Amino acid sequence: MTPATKLLDKAGIDYRLHRYQHDPKAESYGGEAADKLDLNPARVFKTLLASTDAHELLVAIVPVNGMLDLKALATAANAKRITMADPAAAQRSTGYLLGGISPLGQKKFLRTFIDNSAQQWPTLYVSGGRRGLEIELAPTDLADQTRGEFASISRLDKTTH
C-alpha cells in the first residue's frame, strides 16, 4: 500500500489503518484527521522535519494540538540550533508529499524524536504516507520501527484552544 504499511507488514507489527476523505482546503492535515476520524487531537501525531545547525535533518513527532518546541528538540538532539526543514528537502528525504509524511518507511533514515506525551496512549495515530490515511499503532512500536527516542519536544498550541 505505502512504504509505511509495507514496513509494518514486513516487521509483523500490529496496526490498524483509518481512511477519511481528505479536503484539499483543510488548514491542518493532522487536525483534519482528528476531526474526520473523531479522535482526541492529543492522540493524533504530526510528523515534522527540522534541520540542525550542522544541516542534519531530524524527524519530530508531536501531537496535532501541540507545537514543536525547537529549543527542546535542539536539546534532545544535542544540537546548538534547530530550524524547520525546507519543505522540498523534507519531501526528497522522506519520499512523501507534505501533508502525508509518515514517520515510517522514509527513503532515508533520519534521527527521530517522539514527544513524551505519546507514551500516555495505548495506541496513537500517525500519517500512513498519504493524505487521508492514518496508521494506529502502539507508541513503542512506532519508536522501535523509527529507532525513535522519546523526549519532551512539544508545547501546547494556544491557537487551537
OpenMM code with the backbone's topology and positions (N, CA, C; nanometers):
from openmm import Vec3, app, unit

residues = "MET THR PRO ALA THR LYS LEU LEU ASP LYS ALA GLY ILE ASP TYR ARG LEU HIS ARG TYR GLN HIS ASP PRO LYS ALA GLU SER TYR GLY GLY GLU ALA ALA ASP LYS LEU ASP LEU ASN PRO ALA ARG VAL PHE LYS THR LEU LEU ALA SER THR ASP ALA HIS GLU LEU LEU VAL ALA ILE VAL PRO VAL ASN GLY MET LEU ASP LEU LYS ALA LEU ALA THR ALA ALA ASN ALA LYS ARG ILE THR MET ALA ASP PRO ALA ALA ALA GLN ARG SER THR GLY TYR LEU LEU GLY GLY ILE SER PRO LEU GLY GLN LYS LYS PHE LEU ARG THR PHE ILE ASP ASN SER ALA GLN GLN TRP PRO THR LEU TYR VAL SER GLY GLY ARG ARG GLY LEU GLU ILE GLU LEU ALA PRO THR ASP LEU ALA ASP GLN THR ARG GLY GLU PHE ALA SER ILE SER ARG LEU ASP LYS THR THR HIS".split()
positions = [
    Vec3(0.0824, -0.1189, 0.0000),
    Vec3(0.0000, 0.0000, 0.0000),
    Vec3(0.0871, 0.1257, 0.0000),
    Vec3(0.1574, 0.1561, 0.1111),
    Vec3(0.2534, 0.2672, 0.1164),
    Vec3(0.3823, 0.2115, 0.1771),
    Vec3(0.4936, 0.2819, 0.1634),
    Vec3(0.6158, 0.2345, 0.2286),
    Vec3(0.5974, 0.2138, 0.3797),
    Vec3(0.5132, 0.2959, 0.4428),
    Vec3(0.4881, 0.2839, 0.5872),
    Vec3(0.4209, 0.1509, 0.6191),
    Vec3(0.3161, 0.1168, 0.5461),
    Vec3(0.2445, -0.0081, 0.5749),
    Vec3(0.3293, -0.1289, 0.5363),
    Vec3(0.4066, -0.1163, 0.4301),
    Vec3(0.4950, -0.2269, 0.3897),
    Vec3(0.5981, -0.2555, 0.4989),
    Vec3(0.6526, -0.1497, 0.5581),
    Vec3(0.7496, -0.1656, 0.6668),
    Vec3(0.6864, -0.2387, 0.7849),
    Vec3(0.5668, -0.1964, 0.8239),
    Vec3(0.4991, -0.2585, 0.9372),
    Vec3(0.4612, -0.4035, 0.9082),
    Vec3(0.4151, -0.4308, 0.7868),
    Vec3(0.3810, -0.5684, 0.7487),
    Vec3(0.5041, -0.6581, 0.7553),
    Vec3(0.6143, -0.6083, 0.6991),
    Vec3(0.7387, -0.6861, 0.6973),
    Vec3(0.7886, -0.7152, 0.8390),
    Vec3(0.7698, -0.6182, 0.9290),
    Vec3(0.8163, -0.6340, 1.0679),
    Vec3(0.7164, -0.7118, 1.1545),
    Vec3(0.5988, -0.7416, 1.0997),
    Vec3(0.4977, -0.8145, 1.1759),
    Vec3(0.4359, -0.7323, 1.2876),
    Vec3(0.4275, -0.6005, 1.2680),
    Vec3(0.3731, -0.5096, 1.3696),
    Vec3(0.2207, -0.5049, 1.3583),
    Vec3(0.1545, -0.5062, 1.4720),
    Vec3(0.0092, -0.4949, 1.4783),
    Vec3(-0.0278, -0.3476, 1.4612),
    Vec3(-0.1115, -0.3191, 1.3608),
    Vec3(-0.1563, -0.1817, 1.3373),
    Vec3(-0.2924, -0.1849, 1.2692),
    Vec3(-0.3578, -0.0699, 1.2696),
    Vec3(-0.4859, -0.0549, 1.2000),
    Vec3(-0.4796, 0.0679, 1.1105),
    Vec3(-0.5399, 0.0560, 0.9924),
    Vec3(-0.5484, 0.1697, 0.9003),
    Vec3(-0.6831, 0.2386, 0.9173),
    Vec3(-0.6805, 0.3704, 0.9084),
    Vec3(-0.8021, 0.4510, 0.9157),
    Vec3(-0.8001, 0.5472, 0.7975),
    Vec3(-0.9038, 0.5413, 0.7159),
    Vec3(-0.9120, 0.6264, 0.5978),
    Vec3(-1.0216, 0.7314, 0.6163),
    Vec3(-1.0005, 0.8463, 0.5550),
    Vec3(-1.1026, 0.9510, 0.5519),
    Vec3(-1.0857, 1.0289, 0.4234),
    Vec3(-1.1899, 1.0987, 0.3839),
    Vec3(-1.1859, 1.1790, 0.2622),
    Vec3(-1.1132, 1.3096, 0.2913),
    Vec3(-0.9951, 1.3252, 0.2321),
    Vec3(-0.9142, 1.4458, 0.2547),
    Vec3(-0.9754, 1.5645, 0.1808),
    Vec3(-0.9834, 1.6767, 0.2490),
    Vec3(-1.0301, 1.8013, 0.1895),
    Vec3(-0.9073, 1.8868, 0.1567),
    Vec3(-0.8812, 1.9131, 0.0288),
    Vec3(-0.7625, 1.9927, -0.0082),
    Vec3(-0.7600, 2.1324, 0.0547),
    Vec3(-0.8752, 2.1801, 0.1028),
    Vec3(-0.8815, 2.3127, 0.1642),
    Vec3(-0.8542, 2.3094, 0.3147),
    Vec3(-0.8321, 2.1918, 0.3696),
    Vec3(-0.8085, 2.1799, 0.5146),
    Vec3(-0.6847, 2.2599, 0.5541),
    Vec3(-0.6960, 2.3354, 0.6639),
    Vec3(-0.5840, 2.4173, 0.7111),
    Vec3(-0.4761, 2.3339, 0.7778),
    Vec3(-0.5175, 2.2283, 0.8464),
    Vec3(-0.4235, 2.1436, 0.9198),
    Vec3(-0.4518, 1.9983, 0.8848),
    Vec3(-0.3531, 1.9308, 0.8274),
    Vec3(-0.3712, 1.7902, 0.7892),
    Vec3(-0.3996, 1.7042, 0.9123),
    Vec3(-0.3217, 1.7239, 1.0181),
    Vec3(-0.3414, 1.6460, 1.1404),
    Vec3(-0.4726, 1.6780, 1.2082),
    Vec3(-0.5080, 1.8069, 1.2118),
    Vec3(-0.6349, 1.8477, 1.2695),
    Vec3(-0.7516, 1.7898, 1.1919),
    Vec3(-0.7375, 1.7862, 1.0603),
    Vec3(-0.8415, 1.7270, 0.9756),
    Vec3(-0.8583, 1.5786, 1.0079),
    Vec3(-0.7467, 1.5078, 1.0246),
    Vec3(-0.7533, 1.3644, 1.0583),
    Vec3(-0.8253, 1.3442, 1.1904),
    Vec3(-0.7906, 1.4241, 1.2899),
    Vec3(-0.8554, 1.4118, 1.4216),
    Vec3(-1.0056, 1.4379, 1.4103),
    Vec3(-1.0419, 1.5432, 1.3374),
    Vec3(-1.1840, 1.5767, 1.3215),
    Vec3(-1.2600, 1.4676, 1.2474),
    Vec3(-1.2095, 1.4287, 1.1320),
    Vec3(-1.2827, 1.3337, 1.0477),
    Vec3(-1.2884, 1.1934, 1.1056),
    Vec3(-1.1895, 1.1572, 1.1872),
    Vec3(-1.1897, 1.0249, 1.2494),
    Vec3(-1.2458, 1.0305, 1.3911),
    Vec3(-1.2899, 1.1496, 1.4341),
    Vec3(-1.3475, 1.1720, 1.5665),
    Vec3(-1.2537, 1.1244, 1.6781),
    Vec3(-1.1300, 1.1750, 1.6730),
    Vec3(-1.0261, 1.1361, 1.7681),
    Vec3(-0.9846, 1.2545, 1.8533),
    Vec3(-0.9352, 1.2252, 1.9721),
    Vec3(-0.8754, 1.3265, 2.0573),
    Vec3(-0.7494, 1.3769, 1.9856),
    Vec3(-0.7387, 1.5087, 1.9562),
    Vec3(-0.6220, 1.5596, 1.8839),
    Vec3(-0.4889, 1.5345, 1.9559),
    Vec3(-0.4931, 1.5120, 2.0865),
    Vec3(-0.3705, 1.4820, 2.1605),
    Vec3(-0.3187, 1.3418, 2.1284),
    Vec3(-0.4030, 1.2609, 2.0635),
    Vec3(-0.3668, 1.1227, 2.0303),
    Vec3(-0.3257, 1.1064, 1.8830),
    Vec3(-0.3429, 1.2141, 1.8056),
    Vec3(-0.3050, 1.2150, 1.6642),
    Vec3(-0.1757, 1.2946, 1.6538),
    Vec3(-0.0757, 1.2349, 1.5910),
    Vec3(0.0571, 1.2969, 1.5874),
    Vec3(0.0965, 1.3357, 1.4459),
    Vec3(0.1564, 1.4545, 1.4367),
    Vec3(0.2054, 1.5019, 1.3071),
    Vec3(0.3555, 1.4765, 1.2985),
    Vec3(0.4012, 1.4552, 1.1773),
    Vec3(0.5424, 1.4298, 1.1507),
    Vec3(0.6018, 1.5558, 1.0905),
    Vec3(0.6973, 1.6141, 1.1600),
    Vec3(0.7630, 1.7365, 1.1143),
    Vec3(0.9107, 1.7095, 1.0917),
    Vec3(0.9688, 1.7820, 0.9978),
    Vec3(1.1128, 1.7708, 0.9755),
    Vec3(1.1802, 1.9011, 1.0118),
    Vec3(1.2913, 1.8875, 1.0800),
    Vec3(1.3688, 2.0029, 1.1245),
    Vec3(1.5128, 1.9827, 1.0802),
    Vec3(1.5881, 2.0905, 1.0828),
    Vec3(1.7274, 2.0863, 1.0404),
    Vec3(1.8156, 2.1468, 1.1495),
    Vec3(1.9265, 2.0781, 1.1774),
    Vec3(2.0191, 2.1296, 1.2789),
    Vec3(2.1128, 2.2321, 1.2162),
    Vec3(2.1874, 2.3000, 1.3008),
    Vec3(2.2864, 2.3956, 1.2525),
    Vec3(2.3926, 2.3260, 1.1670),
    Vec3(2.4085, 2.1942, 1.1832),
    Vec3(2.5038, 2.1161, 1.1022),
    Vec3(2.4353, 2.0581, 0.9774),
    Vec3(2.3133, 2.1037, 0.9490),
    Vec3(2.2354, 2.0626, 0.8308),
    Vec3(2.1915, 1.9166, 0.8330),
    Vec3(2.1785, 1.8615, 0.9538),
    Vec3(2.1243, 1.7258, 0.9679),
    Vec3(1.9722, 1.7364, 0.9769),
    Vec3(1.9028, 1.6584, 0.8955),
    Vec3(1.7573, 1.6553, 0.9047),
    Vec3(1.7160, 1.5633, 1.0181),
    Vec3(1.6148, 1.6060, 1.0935),
    Vec3(1.5604, 1.5286, 1.2051),
    Vec3(1.4100, 1.5145, 1.1856),
    Vec3(1.3550, 1.4064, 1.2378),
    Vec3(1.2107, 1.3876, 1.2389),
    Vec3(1.1613, 1.4149, 1.3803),
    Vec3(1.0553, 1.4961, 1.3896),
    Vec3(0.9927, 1.5262, 1.5180),
    Vec3(0.8460, 1.4873, 1.5071),
    Vec3(0.7998, 1.4059, 1.6019),
    Vec3(0.6622, 1.3577, 1.6014),
    Vec3(0.5934, 1.4158, 1.7237),
    Vec3(0.4976, 1.5058, 1.6986),
    Vec3(0.4304, 1.5770, 1.8074),
    Vec3(0.2795, 1.5729, 1.7875),
    Vec3(0.2020, 1.5876, 1.8971),
    Vec3(0.0562, 1.5852, 1.8830),
    Vec3(0.0059, 1.7015, 1.7970),
    Vec3(-0.1032, 1.6785, 1.7242),
    Vec3(-0.1538, 1.7832, 1.6358),
    Vec3(-0.2072, 1.9033, 1.7127),
    Vec3(-0.2394, 1.8866, 1.8408),
    Vec3(-0.2842, 2.0011, 1.9203),
    Vec3(-0.1661, 2.0692, 1.9901),
    Vec3(-0.0458, 2.0326, 1.9509),
    Vec3(0.0748, 2.0919, 2.0071),
    Vec3(0.1610, 2.1555, 1.9001),
    Vec3(0.2653, 2.2189, 1.9445),
    Vec3(0.3630, 2.2795, 1.8541),
    Vec3(0.4996, 2.2223, 1.8875),
    Vec3(0.5814, 2.2060, 1.7873),
    Vec3(0.7184, 2.1615, 1.8092),
    Vec3(0.7944, 2.2718, 1.8807),
    Vec3(0.8592, 2.2374, 1.9895),
    Vec3(0.9441, 2.3297, 2.0645),
    Vec3(1.0860, 2.3102, 2.0110),
    Vec3(1.1305, 2.4023, 1.9270),
    Vec3(1.2608, 2.3879, 1.8602),
    Vec3(1.3768, 2.3846, 1.9595),
    Vec3(1.3676, 2.4613, 2.0666),
    Vec3(1.4752, 2.4600, 2.1671),
    Vec3(1.4814, 2.3243, 2.2368),
    Vec3(1.3655, 2.2679, 2.2675),
    Vec3(1.3626, 2.1370, 2.3324),
    Vec3(1.4149, 2.0285, 2.2379),
    Vec3(1.3812, 2.0392, 2.1097),
    Vec3(1.4333, 1.9428, 2.0122),
    Vec3(1.5848, 1.9570, 2.0002),
    Vec3(1.6345, 2.0792, 1.9999),
    Vec3(1.7792, 2.1016, 1.9927),
    Vec3(1.8485, 2.0361, 2.1118),
    Vec3(1.7902, 2.0500, 2.2294),
    Vec3(1.8477, 1.9868, 2.3489),
    Vec3(1.8468, 1.8348, 2.3340),
    Vec3(1.7329, 1.7791, 2.2913),
    Vec3(1.7220, 1.6335, 2.2755),
    Vec3(1.8197, 1.5801, 2.1715),
    Vec3(1.8416, 1.6583, 2.0650),
    Vec3(1.9297, 1.6149, 1.9559),
    Vec3(2.0748, 1.6550, 1.9776),
    Vec3(2.1008, 1.7234, 2.0889),
    Vec3(2.2354, 1.7714, 2.1184),
    Vec3(2.2872, 1.8611, 2.0054),
    Vec3(2.2027, 1.9543, 1.9647),
    Vec3(2.2375, 2.0487, 1.8587),
    Vec3(2.2311, 2.1902, 1.9159),
    Vec3(2.3069, 2.2803, 1.8560),
    Vec3(2.3069, 2.4180, 1.9042),
    Vec3(2.1789, 2.4896, 1.8645),
    Vec3(2.1369, 2.4683, 1.7394),
    Vec3(2.0212, 2.5413, 1.6888),
    Vec3(1.9442, 2.4528, 1.5916),
    Vec3(1.8123, 2.4684, 1.5929),
    Vec3(1.7245, 2.3905, 1.5043),
    Vec3(1.6297, 2.4868, 1.4340),
    Vec3(1.6054, 2.4628, 1.3074),
    Vec3(1.5041, 2.5360, 1.2322),
    Vec3(1.4162, 2.4327, 1.1622),
    Vec3(1.3014, 2.4756, 1.1163),
    Vec3(1.2170, 2.3848, 1.0394),
    Vec3(1.2861, 2.3576, 0.9063),
    Vec3(1.2749, 2.2351, 0.8587),
    Vec3(1.3401, 2.1957, 0.7334),
    Vec3(1.2689, 2.2573, 0.6139),
    Vec3(1.3445, 2.2767, 0.5091),
    Vec3(1.2887, 2.3216, 0.3823),
    Vec3(1.1897, 2.2150, 0.3339),
    Vec3(1.0676, 2.2537, 0.2950),
    Vec3(0.9680, 2.1542, 0.2522),
    Vec3(1.0163, 2.0632, 0.1384),
    Vec3(1.0882, 2.1183, 0.0431),
    Vec3(1.1382, 2.0361, -0.0684),
    Vec3(1.2391, 1.9332, -0.0177),
    Vec3(1.3255, 1.9737, 0.0757),
    Vec3(1.4231, 1.8804, 0.1330),
    Vec3(1.3519, 1.7710, 0.2127),
    Vec3(1.2451, 1.8086, 0.2834),
    Vec3(1.1676, 1.7109, 0.3600),
    Vec3(1.1059, 1.6065, 0.2673),
    Vec3(1.0490, 1.6518, 0.1574),
    Vec3(0.9871, 1.5590, 0.0624),
    Vec3(1.0916, 1.4691, -0.0034),
    Vec3(1.2048, 1.5270, -0.0422),
    Vec3(1.3127, 1.4477, -0.1059),
    Vec3(1.3650, 1.3406, -0.0114),
    Vec3(1.3885, 1.3789, 0.1125),
    Vec3(1.4484, 1.2883, 0.2095),
    Vec3(1.3543, 1.1760, 0.2513),
    Vec3(1.2251, 1.2080, 0.2635),
    Vec3(1.1296, 1.1082, 0.3121),
    Vec3(1.0652, 1.0270, 0.2011),
    Vec3(1.0538, 1.0863, 0.0817),
    Vec3(0.9832, 1.0204, -0.0270),
    Vec3(0.8326, 1.0416, -0.0199),
    Vec3(0.7874, 1.1229, 0.0739),
    Vec3(0.6447, 1.1506, 0.0917),
    Vec3(0.6146, 1.2961, 0.0582),
    Vec3(0.4881, 1.3231, 0.0219),
    Vec3(0.4433, 1.4592, -0.0028),
    Vec3(0.4027, 1.5251, 0.1287),
    Vec3(0.4182, 1.6574, 0.1367),
    Vec3(0.3758, 1.7313, 0.2555),
    Vec3(0.2285, 1.7018, 0.2829),
    Vec3(0.1966, 1.6894, 0.4099),
    Vec3(0.0609, 1.6553, 0.4493),
    Vec3(0.0383, 1.5056, 0.4544),
    Vec3(0.1352, 1.4309, 0.4025),
    Vec3(0.1257, 1.2858, 0.4042),
    Vec3(0.2573, 1.2226, 0.4458),
    Vec3(0.3444, 1.3005, 0.5088),
    Vec3(0.4741, 1.2464, 0.5506),
    Vec3(0.4529, 1.1559, 0.6714),
    Vec3(0.4844, 1.0307, 0.6517),
    Vec3(0.4762, 0.9334, 0.7602),
    Vec3(0.6123, 0.9240, 0.8274),
    Vec3(0.6141, 0.8988, 0.9575),
    Vec3(0.7428, 0.8757, 1.0236),
    Vec3(0.7987, 0.7379, 0.9887),
    Vec3(0.7162, 0.6539, 0.9276),
    Vec3(0.7524, 0.5153, 0.8955),
    Vec3(0.7828, 0.5000, 0.7470),
    Vec3(0.8823, 0.4195, 0.7148),
    Vec3(0.9107, 0.3866, 0.5756),
    Vec3(0.9687, 0.5002, 0.4933),
    Vec3(1.0394, 0.5903, 0.5566),
    Vec3(1.1001, 0.7013, 0.4833),
    Vec3(1.2175, 0.6516, 0.3987),
    Vec3(1.2466, 0.7237, 0.2892),
    Vec3(1.3549, 0.6834, 0.1986),
    Vec3(1.4898, 0.6801, 0.2687),
    Vec3(1.5165, 0.7799, 0.3523),
    Vec3(1.6436, 0.7882, 0.4244),
    Vec3(1.6171, 0.7765, 0.5733),
    Vec3(1.7061, 0.7073, 0.6442),
    Vec3(1.6926, 0.7008, 0.7893),
    Vec3(1.7342, 0.8346, 0.8482),
    Vec3(1.6478, 0.8918, 0.9296),
    Vec3(1.6768, 1.0168, 0.9990),
    Vec3(1.6558, 0.9960, 1.1483),
    Vec3(1.7385, 1.0621, 1.2288),
    Vec3(1.7155, 1.0539, 1.3737),
    Vec3(1.5753, 1.1043, 1.4028),
    Vec3(1.5059, 1.0321, 1.4876),
    Vec3(1.3645, 1.0595, 1.5137),
    Vec3(1.3406, 1.0807, 1.6622),
    Vec3(1.2602, 1.1827, 1.6921),
    Vec3(1.2240, 1.2156, 1.8295),
    Vec3(1.0719, 1.2193, 1.8393),
    Vec3(1.0179, 1.1470, 1.9364),
    Vec3(0.8742, 1.1361, 1.9575),
    Vec3(0.8411, 1.2049, 2.0894),
    Vec3(0.7423, 1.2933, 2.0863),
    Vec3(0.7067, 1.3635, 2.2092),
    Vec3(0.6654, 1.2648, 2.3174),
    Vec3(0.7127, 1.2902, 2.4387),
    Vec3(0.6824, 1.2043, 2.5549),
    Vec3(0.5339, 1.1768, 2.5734),
    Vec3(0.4498, 1.2711, 2.5335),
    Vec3(0.3058, 1.2545, 2.5541),
    Vec3(0.2507, 1.1315, 2.4819),
    Vec3(0.3209, 1.0831, 2.3827),
    Vec3(0.2771, 0.9635, 2.3091),
    Vec3(0.2669, 0.8428, 2.4011),
    Vec3(0.3494, 0.8407, 2.5040),
    Vec3(0.3553, 0.7237, 2.5925),
    Vec3(0.2323, 0.7081, 2.6813),
    Vec3(0.1479, 0.8111, 2.6880),
    Vec3(0.0276, 0.8009, 2.7714),
    Vec3(-0.0834, 0.7224, 2.7035),
    Vec3(-0.0708, 0.6949, 2.5735),
    Vec3(-0.1764, 0.6291, 2.4974),
    Vec3(-0.1418, 0.4833, 2.4689),
    Vec3(-0.2416, 0.3926, 2.4709),
    Vec3(-0.2149, 0.2541, 2.4324),
    Vec3(-0.1806, 0.2454, 2.2834),
    Vec3(-0.2484, 0.3308, 2.2042),
    Vec3(-0.2158, 0.3451, 2.0619),
    Vec3(-0.2242, 0.4923, 2.0268),
    Vec3(-0.1562, 0.5293, 1.9191),
    Vec3(-0.1618, 0.6653, 1.8682),
    Vec3(-0.1789, 0.6577, 1.7178),
    Vec3(-0.1979, 0.7727, 1.6559),
    Vec3(-0.2232, 0.7802, 1.5123),
    Vec3(-0.1170, 0.8663, 1.4460),
    Vec3(-0.0604, 0.8161, 1.3361),
    Vec3(0.0360, 0.8911, 1.2564),
    Vec3(-0.0020, 0.8762, 1.1096),
    Vec3(0.0516, 0.9614, 1.0271),
    Vec3(0.0216, 0.9544, 0.8846),
    Vec3(0.0629, 0.8188, 0.8278),
    Vec3(-0.0221, 0.7674, 0.7409),
    Vec3(0.0058, 0.6406, 0.6744),
    Vec3(0.0854, 0.6564, 0.5465),
    Vec3(0.1210, 0.7797, 0.5123),
    Vec3(0.2026, 0.8013, 0.3934),
    Vec3(0.1291, 0.8688, 0.2800),
    Vec3(0.0032, 0.9025, 0.3040),
    Vec3(-0.0709, 0.9835, 0.2077),
    Vec3(-0.1808, 1.0560, 0.2832),
    Vec3(-0.2246, 1.1653, 0.2239),
    Vec3(-0.3326, 1.2423, 0.2857),
    Vec3(-0.4583, 1.1565, 0.2888),
    Vec3(-0.5256, 1.1544, 0.4037),
    Vec3(-0.6467, 1.0754, 0.4174),
    Vec3(-0.6235, 0.9341, 0.4680),
    Vec3(-0.5004, 0.9042, 0.5108),
    Vec3(-0.4693, 0.7704, 0.5614),
    Vec3(-0.3892, 0.7826, 0.6909),
    Vec3(-0.4443, 0.7277, 0.7983),
    Vec3(-0.3762, 0.7283, 0.9283),
    Vec3(-0.3486, 0.5853, 0.9718),
    Vec3(-0.2352, 0.5665, 1.0386),
    Vec3(-0.1980, 0.4369, 1.0953),
    Vec3(-0.2116, 0.4476, 1.2469),
    Vec3(-0.2814, 0.3521, 1.3054),
    Vec3(-0.2929, 0.3428, 1.4511),
    Vec3(-0.2016, 0.2308, 1.4970),
    Vec3(-0.1110, 0.2626, 1.5883),
    Vec3(-0.0191, 0.1622, 1.6415),
    Vec3(0.0267, 0.2028, 1.7806),
    Vec3(0.0908, 0.1101, 1.8495),
    Vec3(0.1417, 0.1366, 1.9844),
    Vec3(0.2619, 0.2308, 1.9763),
    Vec3(0.2743, 0.3224, 2.0726),
    Vec3(0.3884, 0.4135, 2.0731),
    Vec3(0.5235, 0.3398, 2.0741),
    Vec3(0.5306, 0.2279, 2.1450),
    Vec3(0.6570, 0.1524, 2.1494),
    Vec3(0.6904, 0.0936, 2.0126),
    Vec3(0.5877, 0.0514, 1.9380),
    Vec3(0.6127, 0.0002, 1.8021),
    Vec3(0.6599, 0.1119, 1.7104),
    Vec3(0.6013, 0.2308, 1.7255),
    Vec3(0.6463, 0.3460, 1.6472),
    Vec3(0.7929, 0.3754, 1.6775),
    Vec3(0.8276, 0.3770, 1.8043),
    Vec3(0.9663, 0.4039, 1.8443),
    Vec3(1.0601, 0.2956, 1.7905),
    Vec3(1.0194, 0.1703, 1.8009),
    Vec3(1.1040, 0.0609, 1.7515),
    Vec3(1.1279, 0.0718, 1.6010),
    Vec3(1.0222, 0.0973, 1.5257),
    Vec3(1.0329, 0.0973, 1.3800),
    Vec3(1.0991, 0.2224, 1.3226),
    Vec3(1.1038, 0.3295, 1.3990),
    Vec3(1.1719, 0.4519, 1.3538),
    Vec3(1.3068, 0.4689, 1.4223),
    Vec3(1.3363, 0.3795, 1.5167),
    Vec3(1.4523, 0.3943, 1.6055),
    Vec3(1.4423, 0.5284, 1.6783),
    Vec3(1.3184, 0.5646, 1.7111),
    Vec3(1.2896, 0.6935, 1.7721),
    Vec3(1.3182, 0.6965, 1.9206),
    Vec3(1.3401, 0.8168, 1.9670),
    Vec3(1.3694, 0.8425, 2.1083),
    Vec3(1.2582, 0.9313, 2.1639),
    Vec3(1.2050, 0.8947, 2.2785),
    Vec3(1.1027, 0.9776, 2.3426),
    Vec3(1.1699, 1.0956, 2.4122),
    Vec3(1.1132, 1.2145, 2.3923),
    Vec3(1.1669, 1.3359, 2.4540),
    Vec3(1.0541, 1.4380, 2.4648),
    Vec3(1.0689, 1.5310, 2.5569),
    Vec3(0.9701, 1.6376, 2.5719),
    Vec3(1.0007, 1.7451, 2.4679),
    Vec3(0.9324, 1.7388, 2.3529),
    Vec3(0.9662, 1.8290, 2.2411),
    Vec3(0.8476, 1.9125, 2.1922),
    Vec3(0.7345, 1.9087, 2.2642),
    Vec3(0.6213, 1.9901, 2.2169),
    Vec3(0.5686, 2.0770, 2.3300),
    Vec3(0.4936, 2.1760, 2.2882),
    Vec3(0.4215, 2.2592, 2.3839),
    Vec3(0.2815, 2.2788, 2.3293),
    Vec3(0.1896, 2.3105, 2.4155),
    Vec3(0.0504, 2.3273, 2.3748),
    Vec3(0.0374, 2.4423, 2.2783),
    Vec3(-0.0366, 2.4220, 2.1709),
    Vec3(-0.0626, 2.5270, 2.0730),
    Vec3(-0.1808, 2.6095, 2.1241),
    Vec3(-0.1534, 2.7297, 2.1685),
    Vec3(-0.2576, 2.8134, 2.2284),
    Vec3(-0.3627, 2.8581, 2.1252),
    Vec3(-0.3307, 2.8510, 1.9959),
    Vec3(-0.4276, 2.8927, 1.8933),
    Vec3(-0.5353, 2.7889, 1.8714),
    Vec3(-0.5138, 2.6648, 1.9159),
    Vec3(-0.6148, 2.5609, 1.8957),
    Vec3(-0.7002, 2.5413, 2.0198),
    Vec3(-0.6814, 2.6222, 2.1238),
    Vec3(-0.7581, 2.6051, 2.2478),
    Vec3(-0.8236, 2.7339, 2.2891),
] * unit.nanometer
topology = app.Topology()
chain = topology.addChain("A")
for resn in residues:
    res = topology.addResidue(resn, chain)
    for name in ("N", "CA", "C"):
        topology.addAtom(name, app.Element.getBySymbol(name[0]), res)
